[in-house]
């Protein structure tokens, strides 16, 4: 499975079968998708945390993680000059978080 991007990834037969077995689909934004809740619980247990948070994209996850550490506008984050955040995501951090 190629997980570089949500536009590159193609579901396998097993993935499609798992999707077909889901009993109910809900809106994860409203907290009523049981599959997402189960994934968040599993991740929290795996890492020994009290809760997990599903983010649909890596960019969203990176933004959230940086903003958790840089709580004030005009904060600075130190990242590698060749890191994904530096090369592809700093515009979002500056625009949305003032980082």
ZIJOBEL-V119256 format. One record per residue. N is the residue number from 1. RES is the residue in three letters. SS is DSSP state (a for helix, b for strand, c for the rest). PSI is psi in whole degrees, 0 to 359 (999 if undefined). D_CENTER is the distance of its C-alpha to the mean C-alpha in whole Angstrom. Layout:
{{N;RES;SS;PSI;D_CENTER} {N;RES;SS;PSI;D_CENTER}}
This chain:
{{1;UNK;c;127;18} {2;UNK;c;109;17} {3;UNK;c;24;13} {4;UNK;c;327;13} {5;UNK;c;154;12} {6;UNK;c;346;12} {7;UNK;c;345;15} {8;UNK;c;324;17} {9;UNK;c;129;16} {10;UNK;c;129;18} {11;UNK;c;141;19} {12;UNK;c;171;21} {13;UNK;a;318;24} {14;UNK;a;322;23} {15;UNK;a;315;19} {16;UNK;a;322;21} {17;UNK;a;320;24} {18;UNK;a;319;21} {19;UNK;a;318;20} {20;UNK;a;335;23} {21;UNK;a;350;24} {22;UNK;c;130;21} {23;UNK;c;314;24} {24;UNK;c;141;22} {25;UNK;c;138;19} {26;UNK;c;184;18} {27;UNK;c;112;16} {28;UNK;a;335;13} {29;UNK;a;331;13} {30;UNK;a;0;16} {31;UNK;c;20;15} {32;UNK;c;25;18} {33;UNK;c;108;16} {34;UNK;a;326;17} {35;UNK;a;317;15} {36;UNK;a;319;12} {37;UNK;a;319;14} {38;UNK;a;317;15} {39;UNK;a;316;12} {40;UNK;a;319;11} {41;UNK;a;314;15} {42;UNK;a;316;15} {43;UNK;a;318;12} {44;UNK;a;315;14} {45;UNK;a;318;17} {46;UNK;a;321;16} {47;UNK;a;6;15} {48;UNK;c;35;18} {49;UNK;c;163;16} {50;UNK;c;337;17} {51;UNK;c;159;14} {52;UNK;c;163;10} {53;UNK;c;121;8} {54;UNK;c;130;6} {55;UNK;c;132;3} {56;UNK;c;346;5} {57;UNK;c;155;5} {58;UNK;a;326;5} {59;UNK;a;318;7} {60;UNK;a;318;6} {61;UNK;a;316;4} {62;UNK;a;318;7} {63;UNK;a;313;9} {64;UNK;a;315;8} {65;UNK;a;319;10} {66;UNK;a;318;12} {67;UNK;a;335;14} {68;UNK;a;330;14} {69;UNK;a;334;16} {70;UNK;c;81;18} {71;UNK;c;338;19} {72;UNK;c;145;22} {73;UNK;c;148;22} {74;UNK;c;12;24} {75;UNK;c;164;22} {76;UNK;c;144;22} {77;UNK;c;133;19} {78;UNK;c;118;21} {79;UNK;c;161;19} {80;UNK;c;148;21} {81;UNK;c;341;22} {82;UNK;c;11;21} {83;UNK;c;156;17} {84;UNK;a;318;15} {85;UNK;a;315;14} {86;UNK;a;315;18} {87;UNK;a;325;18} {88;UNK;a;347;16} {89;UNK;a;359;14} {90;UNK;a;334;17} {91;UNK;a;318;18} {92;UNK;a;320;15} {93;UNK;a;317;15} {94;UNK;a;316;19} {95;UNK;a;312;19} {96;UNK;a;327;16} {97;UNK;a;350;17} {98;UNK;c;26;20} {99;UNK;c;999;19}}
